Amino acid sequence: MTKASDLFVQCLENEGVEYLFGVPGEENLDMLDSLSRSKKIELILTRHEQGAGFMAATYARHTGKTGVCMATLGPGATNLVTAAAYAQLGGMPILMVTGQKPIKKSKQGRFQILDVVDMMGPITKFTHQLASADNIPSRVREAIRLAEEEKPGASHIEFPEDVADEQTDSVPIKPSLSRRPIAEAKAVRAATKKIESAKSPILVIGGGANRTTTGRMLTQFIEKTGIPFVTTQLGKGVVDETNKEFMGCAALSANDFVHSAIESADLIINVGHDVIEKPPFFMKDGGTEVIHVSMNTAEVDPVYFPQIEVIGDIGNAIWQMKEDIVPSGSWNFDAMYKARAAEEEHTATMDDDMRCPIYPPHLVKVIREQMPADGIICLDNGVYKIWFARNYKARQANTVLLDNALATMGAGLPSAMASAMVYPDRKVMAICGDGGFMMNSQEMETAVRLKLNITVLILNDSSYGMIRWKQANMGFKDWGLTYDNPDFVKYAESYGAHGHRITSAKNLQETIDKCLNSEGVHLIDCPVDYSDNDRILNNEIKELSAKI
C-alpha cells in the first residue's frame, strides 16, 4: 500500500515533471513531505501563488510539457486564478494542485472553504476534486493529457488533506503514445491550388503556429515560395524576422504599415489563428479570401469566415502544402515590400534619438543589438509592448515572450525566471513597466535565492503608461494614473541583487551590456519618455501608412 500523497508525486514523476512551483499551506503538508523525498522533482518556493503560476506557464511555453504549481485552499487558490487564465488563453499547459480541508469529516466549519473546483471551471480545460486515493493516477493522467492537448491550457486538481493521508494500492498510469491527426490531402490540394492562382498571397502567422517543428516547416515553405509573411504578437519568432519576406508584426489594432501589406493581398494564408488575439485583419463579403490552417476548425463570426480550412497538425499541413505547391511566376508582392520599406524608414527616423529619459524606439534598438539571436526577452504588459512587438525582430520562437492573450501585468519577472531555469546558458531579460514590476516584485527574492542569471529592466515613468496613452487618445485629461516609486536600486540591493540606474542613452547601452554579461540578478532603473506615444502611435503611423 502507498500513501496517497506519495502516489501523487509518483504520478507527477511518471509524467516527467521536473519542477513544482508554489506556496504550500497547511493543507499541502502531506504533499510537501512526499515531495521532500522525490529525487526527480525540485520544489521552487515562490513568494506569491501568482508568481508560481506564471513560472509554471512559461516553463510549459518553452518545453511543451505541463508546468505544475501548487497552492493551499481559499486565498492560495484564488491567487492562482490569474495565472490559470494566463495559461488558458495563452495556450500553455499547466496543472494547478490546490489543497482543501478534510472532506469526509471537518471540525472547522466553512473556515477558508470556497468551491474552488466550480471557481476554476470557466478558466480551465479540466478541474476535479479528489475524493479517493484510488483515483489519483487516472485523474493526474487525464489532467495532464487535456492540458497538453491542442489547444493547450490549464487544468486543476483539488487534493483534500484527508485524501492525501489515505493508503491505496493504485499505481501510476503511463502516458499513451499519441500522434496528432494530419490534414486531409484534398484540403491541402484545394489550398495549394488557391495559392497558385492568387496574384498576391500573404502568410499571417498566429499564436497557434508556435509549436514544435512548425517554424521549420514554415521557413521551408517561405524559402520555396517567396511568399511574404506577417505575424501576430504571439506568432513572433516562429520564423526568423530578419528574413526579407518578413512584413511586420500586427502590434496595433489597425492602420499600421503591416495592415497596408495585408490589405494589398488578394489571398491570406492564416496559420495558427487564435481568436484570443486582436485580429490582424477583418474579412468582409466579397473581400480577400482566407485559407485557415490550424489544428482546430475556424470559429466563425461576422469578420472571420474562411473559404478553405486545412485542419490537422500545422507543421505537417505546411509541409504537405510545400511539397505540393508550384510557385507562380505571376505573383506580385511589390505593394507589401513598399509598405515594409516605409515602416523601416519611419523607424529609422526615431531609433537613434539619444534623449534621456530614454526614447522607446531607441530602447528597442539597443536591446536588439545587445541580445544574441537566442536571447530571451520577457515583457510585462504596458505600452512598451507595442514598441517591442513592432520594432524588435525575433530570431527564434519563444525569444520574445509577451502576453497578447490575457495581457496581464505582473508576469514579466516570473516569466524571465522560468526562462533562465529552462535555458541557463542563454541571456534572459525581463522588461517591465514600473507598475507591472511592482505587482510581483517580491519574486526578486526567489530569483536571488535560486541564483538565476537575469536582467530586470524597469521602464520608469511613475504611472500606468498604457492607460495614460489610451486616456490621451480618447481626449480625456491626464488624471488619476500617476504614483510614486521606491528607489529601485536600493530595492534590488535589499534582496541581494545588483541595482543600476540609467542617466543617459549612452549609459543605457553600457549598462545592459554589463548586466547581460555578468552573473546574478541585475535590476536596471530606466527612466522612459512616453510623451510622443499618442502622436506617433495614434496619428503619425496612421497618416503615413494611409499614403502607401
Buried (B, 14 or more C-beta within 10 A) or exposed (E): EBBBBBBBBBBBBBBEBBBBBBBBBEBBBBBBBBBEEBEEBBBBBBBBBBBBBBBBBBBBBBBEBBBBBBBBBBEBBBBBBBBBBBBBBBBBBBBBBBBBBBBEEBEEEEEBBBEBBEBBEEBBBBBBBBBEBBBBBBBBBBBBBBBBBBBBBBBBBBBBBBBBBBEBEBEBBEEEEEEEEBBBEEBBBBBBEBBBEBEBBBBBBBBBBBBEEBBBBBBBBBEBBEBBBBBBBBBBBBBBBEBEBBBBBBBBEEBBBBBBBBBBBBBBBBBBBBBBBBBBBEBEEEEBBBBBBBBBEBEEEEEBEBBBBBBBBBBBBBBBBBEBBEEBEEBEBEBBBBBBEBBEEBBEEBBEBEEBBBBBBBBBBBBBEBBEEEBBBBBBBBBBBBBBBBBBBBBBBBBBBBBBBBBBBBBBBBBBBBBBBBBEEBBBBBBBBBBBBBBBBBBBBBBBBBEBBBBBBBBBBEBBBBBBBBBBEEEEEEEEBEEEBEEBBEBBEEBEBBBBBBEEBEBBBEBBEBBBEEEBBBBBBBBBBBEBBBEBBBEBBBEBBEEB
